[in-house]
């Protein structure tokens, strides 16, 4: 993916507040991208970016690698930003969906069941094959959660966990 040019961006203080001061919710900072796909404001090219991480690239603390999330009306998009905080210029790359958005819940549940089964096998091997009643009940609840077909079954399965 290509980088797009940033000609105006936030101050170092705004970056710091966006990263650390989230007591009252998510903070975003604005970057003006000259040659990017303008979604927020097609005339001006301003993008609101939620900062996820910022890493200093130089001892001067003026060159930064920034990772963030840019949210459109349709979806979220990851961005990578190379930013010069002293000139407030840099480049931005739109990378696509955040990694966690593409994970299917059923795949997560199947992976969780594999881990639980391995934990049970390890427990059985270390305790002579006998299952403690509480662990057996937890394993049965996990199976019910895993095999829940809709939200009603899932709600019933996770009740009193």
C-alpha positions as CSV (number, residue, x, y, z in Angstrom):
1,X,0.0,0.0,0.0
2,X,1.2,3.5,-0.8
3,X,1.9,6.3,1.6
4,X,-0.1,9.5,1.3
5,X,1.4,12.9,2.3
6,X,0.4,14.7,5.5
7,X,0.9,18.5,5.4
8,X,-0.7,19.4,8.7
9,X,-1.0,17.4,11.8
10,X,-1.3,17.6,15.6
11,X,1.2,19.0,18.1
12,X,3.3,16.7,20.3
13,X,1.0,17.6,23.2
14,X,-2.1,16.6,21.3
15,X,-0.5,13.3,20.4
16,X,0.4,12.6,24.0
17,X,-3.1,13.5,25.2
18,X,-4.7,11.3,22.5
19,X,-2.5,8.4,23.6
20,X,-2.6,8.8,27.4
21,X,-5.6,10.8,28.5
22,X,-8.6,8.6,27.7
23,X,-10.5,9.0,31.0
24,X,-13.5,10.6,29.3
25,X,-13.5,8.3,26.2
26,X,-11.5,7.9,23.1
27,X,-9.6,10.9,21.9
28,X,-8.7,11.5,18.2
29,X,-6.3,13.8,16.5
30,X,-6.7,15.3,13.1
31,X,-4.3,14.9,10.1
32,X,-4.7,16.7,6.8
33,X,-3.8,14.3,4.0
34,X,-3.2,15.9,0.6
35,X,-3.5,13.0,-1.7
36,X,-5.6,10.5,0.3
37,X,-9.1,9.1,-0.1
38,X,-10.9,11.8,1.8
39,X,-13.9,10.4,3.7
40,X,-14.4,12.8,6.6
41,X,-14.2,16.0,4.7
42,X,-13.6,15.6,0.9
43,X,-12.9,19.3,0.5
44,X,-10.2,19.7,3.1
45,X,-8.9,16.1,3.5
46,X,-8.9,16.0,7.3
47,X,-8.9,12.6,9.0
48,X,-9.7,11.8,12.7
49,X,-7.3,9.2,13.9
50,X,-7.4,7.3,17.2
51,X,-3.8,6.8,18.3
52,X,-3.0,3.3,19.4
53,X,0.8,3.5,19.7
54,X,3.5,6.0,19.2
55,X,7.2,5.1,19.0
56,X,10.1,7.6,18.8
57,X,12.3,7.0,15.8
58,X,15.1,9.5,16.7
59,X,16.7,10.9,19.8
60,X,15.4,14.4,19.1
61,X,11.9,13.2,19.8
62,X,10.6,14.9,16.7
63,X,10.3,11.8,14.4
64,X,7.6,9.3,15.3
65,X,6.1,6.0,14.1
66,X,2.4,6.1,14.9
67,X,-0.2,3.4,14.7
68,X,-3.9,4.3,14.8
69,X,-7.4,3.6,13.8
70,X,-9.3,5.7,11.3
71,X,-13.1,5.2,11.4
72,X,-15.4,5.7,8.5
73,X,-19.1,5.4,8.4
74,X,-18.8,1.8,7.1
75,X,-15.8,0.3,8.9
76,X,-12.6,0.9,10.9
77,X,-9.3,1.1,9.1
78,X,-5.8,0.7,10.5
79,X,-3.2,3.5,9.6
80,X,0.5,3.7,9.9
81,X,2.0,7.2,10.2
82,X,5.5,8.4,9.8
83,X,5.3,11.8,11.5
84,X,7.6,14.8,12.1
85,X,6.2,16.6,15.1
86,X,8.4,19.7,14.7
87,X,7.1,20.5,11.2
88,X,3.8,18.7,11.6
89,X,4.3,16.8,8.3
90,X,4.7,13.2,7.4
91,X,3.1,10.4,5.6
92,X,0.2,8.0,6.2
93,X,-0.6,4.6,5.0
94,X,-4.2,3.2,5.1
95,X,-3.8,-0.5,5.9
96,X,-7.2,-2.0,6.1
97,X,-9.3,-3.5,8.9
98,X,-7.9,-3.8,12.4
99,X,-6.5,-7.3,13.0
100,X,-9.2,-8.2,15.6
101,X,-12.1,-7.2,13.3
102,X,-11.5,-10.1,10.9
103,X,-11.5,-12.8,13.6
104,X,-14.6,-15.0,13.4
105,X,-16.2,-15.7,16.8
106,X,-16.8,-19.3,16.0
107,X,-13.1,-19.7,15.2
108,X,-12.2,-18.2,18.6
109,X,-14.6,-20.5,20.4
110,X,-13.1,-23.6,18.6
111,X,-9.6,-22.5,19.6
112,X,-10.8,-21.9,23.1
113,X,-12.2,-25.4,23.3
114,X,-8.9,-26.9,22.1
115,X,-7.1,-25.1,24.8
116,X,-9.6,-26.2,27.5
117,X,-9.3,-29.8,26.3
118,X,-5.6,-29.7,26.6
119,X,-5.9,-28.2,30.1
120,X,-8.2,-31.0,31.1
121,X,-5.8,-33.6,29.7
122,X,-2.9,-32.0,31.5
123,X,-4.9,-32.0,34.7
124,X,-6.0,-35.6,34.3
125,X,-2.4,-36.7,33.7
126,X,-1.1,-34.9,36.7
127,X,-3.9,-36.1,39.0
128,X,-4.1,-39.8,38.1
129,X,-7.0,-39.5,35.7
130,X,-9.5,-38.3,38.3
131,X,-11.4,-35.1,37.6
132,X,-12.3,-32.8,40.4
133,X,-16.1,-32.2,40.3
134,X,-15.7,-28.5,39.9
135,X,-13.4,-28.7,37.0
136,X,-15.7,-31.3,35.3
137,X,-18.7,-29.0,35.7
138,X,-16.7,-26.1,34.2
139,X,-15.7,-28.3,31.3
140,X,-19.3,-29.2,30.7
141,X,-20.3,-25.5,30.8
142,X,-17.6,-24.8,28.2
143,X,-19.0,-27.5,26.0
144,X,-22.5,-26.0,26.2
145,X,-21.1,-22.6,25.3
146,X,-19.2,-24.0,22.4
147,X,-22.2,-25.8,20.9
148,X,-24.7,-23.0,21.5
149,X,-26.5,-22.4,18.2
150,X,-28.0,-19.0,18.8
151,X,-27.9,-16.2,21.3
152,X,-30.7,-17.8,23.4
153,X,-28.7,-21.0,23.9
154,X,-25.6,-19.0,24.5
155,X,-27.2,-16.9,27.2
156,X,-28.5,-20.0,28.9
157,X,-25.1,-21.7,28.6
158,X,-23.2,-18.8,30.2
159,X,-25.7,-18.3,33.0
160,X,-24.0,-18.8,36.4
161,X,-20.5,-19.2,35.1
